[in-house]
Amino acid sequence: MSPVQHFERPVAGIAHFGPINLSEFYEETTVRHLMLHNFGHPRENPDSYLRCSTHQHLDSVRGPLLMLQGAADAGVPPVMSSGMP
């Protein structure tokens, strides 16, 4: 049994995908083909990009949040996570 099952809600979170705004990420990334595969084009599916962007959900974070990002990550430029408060 996982320890998380003992809690009614999570007490902490982990984000291992650095971009906080997927629309901006689409313009900056070297893995644009993955974004197209998963979400379509931002102009054609803006709601998907907004719904899945971290910055749209920050108000609901009530506990600690660990974000992991590599400084030399070629797929996710470090600037993509620098907007986190």
Summary of the structure (lengths in Angstrom):
residues: 85
radius of gyration: 14.5
end to end distance: 34.2
largest distance: 43.4
contacts: 181
relative contact order: 0.26
helix: 40%
strand: 7%
